[in-house]
Amino acid sequence: MIGIISETENLSRLRWQCRRGMLELDEFLLSFLDKKYLGLSDAKKQTFEQILDLPDQLLLDYLLGQTKPIDMDVADVIQQIRHSACT
């Protein structure tokens, strides 16, 4: 039961972090969180949390494909976020 509460609290915290005040980012991030986040490996979940620490403009550039991340793990999760917005 404690693990379930912990996961629920973590999802609530992530949902709050996904609300960026920029509609495009909110839609990308919240869609991914709702559709795909729980199916990620622990390493990919950690990468998603790392992505949430990025500045809004850089994150938007990544998600719109205007800039590509150097870190391959970040690039993979960014691609998954982009894909989840289209499905």
Secondary structure, DSSP 8 states (H G I E B T S, - for coil): -HHHHHHHHHHHHHHHHH--S-HHHHHHHHHHHHHTGGGS-HHHHHHHHHHTTS-HHHHHHHHTTSS--SSHHHHHHHHHHHHHHH-
